[in-house]
Amino acid sequence: MDGTADDRVYYVISDLHIGGDEQLEDVEFLDELLDFLSRLETTDEDVELLINGDAFGLWEFTGMSGLEKFDVLEATYPSLFEQLQKTGENIEITLIPGNHDHELAAYDEYAERFAAYNVNLVQSKSITRPVGDQAIHFEHGNQQDPNNRIEDWGDTNVTPLGYYYNTLVTSRAGQLSDRGRYNWLKDVQAVTPTERVPVWMLSKYFYREMNPLLRYALVPFLLLFNVSAILAILAALNLLGVWSAPVETTTSFLGQFGTVGTAIWVLLVVNASLAGLLLLVGIPLYLLRRDIKKTINRFGVFETDLTVDTQTTYKEAAREVFDEKEDVVVFCYGHTHRPSVQSVDGGLVVNSGTWLKRLHRRDGVIGLLPPVFYPSYQLCAVRITAEAGQVIVDYEEVQKPSPSPEELTLTERLLTLGRKPDIELPERAVVETEQSVSAPEPAEQELD
């Protein structure tokens, strides 16, 4: 193509995580991806498609190594490679390795194999592309993540902590997923940050794997625990002769409803008795729990405010790039699976999201019920171009129906009524190349 930086259009996608052991080989968005590539196959624009890391889940293949993994990908997804070849005849396709497919940077043969499908594999940690009179910095983003940083880029022997997590946990989940009451365990790769996995597994056990009779027997107690704790305290005050009015009033009120009132009273008494028992040991357990939690937080084992902060390190990295390269006005990355646009020091920090399912945490309003992880898709391509002295960043949504009706139990759906996550993609952001940035201010971070 004979395009220039002034009319070049960049489409960016990332974090497809295609491939892996057993259940992980299922690509739920394959049809949508093929349609997107087909559209680019016939575009008249001067386009370069950048696949910004983790296109493939090579870490999740545990029974083979090296180029064997490419052979399996070819055999498993022939339609994808055929479409890449067709689309690559019309536009440039550039593939950047991430952490899950870091092996792409380790073997030169991978570049040759992808070239046969008109895909240019760049085995670098980052690349730069011109846009108008400015430039865009692309990197997957794992180098800003201490658990997934590749210290010696291109060395197959480098195995960060994330490697062991994915080979021991994610891959194993793919092998065992179909043994559950519902094939949910494979979605572990969609749980971010990974520190959230223990809570997610507790949630799925409660809503999916627990015997339904046991679950429905526990629900009233868990829902009424907060109320029951107060009733237990009031009952204790009544027994001590300190304050009897609340118990007498409740007894009198429920007595008006006959058998129904008696049933409610029995339920409250049982709940209050259990809550009272828990309160007796609650104080020492609370102190112990608080001390354990502080220790765990220091090591970052489970989810904390620090582990869900997915933006600060990337804003700091972008500042360094903007300082070193004055022409760069866009820092584009993936890795965290959260599409976002932030204005930083006159430039834009852009996250290209993921094509995997996203799981949004929704904590219970009352009681001790486990949180619900609400599933959604936010399939998108980031479109970056220069126009009239501006660098413009848009998110183009790729439609895919929500999986929530099939993947949530009735209880989960009831608990998330009116509390569905906002899955709107970021709005257009603009860099004025000769003036200050006109872009949305960072939104408050949401624990999803």
Secondary structure by P-SEA (a helix, b strand, c coil): cccccccbbbbbbcccccccccccccccaaaaaaaaaaaaaccccbbbbbccccccccccccccccaaaaaaaaaacaaaaaaaaaaaacbbbbbbbccccccccccaaaaaaaaaacbbbccccbbbbbccccbbbbccccccccccccccccccccccaaaaaaaccaaaaaaccccccccccccccccccccaaaaaaaaaaaaccccaaaaaaaaaaaaaaaaaaaaaaaaaaaaaccccaaaaaaaaaaaaaaaaaaaaaaaaaaaaaaaaaaaaaaaaaaaaaaaaaaaaaaaccccccccccccaaaaaaaaaaaaacccccbbbbcccccccccccccccccccccccbbbbbbccccccccccbbbbbbbbbbbbbbcccbbbbbbbbbbbcccccccccaaaaaaacccccccccccbbbbccccccccccccccccc
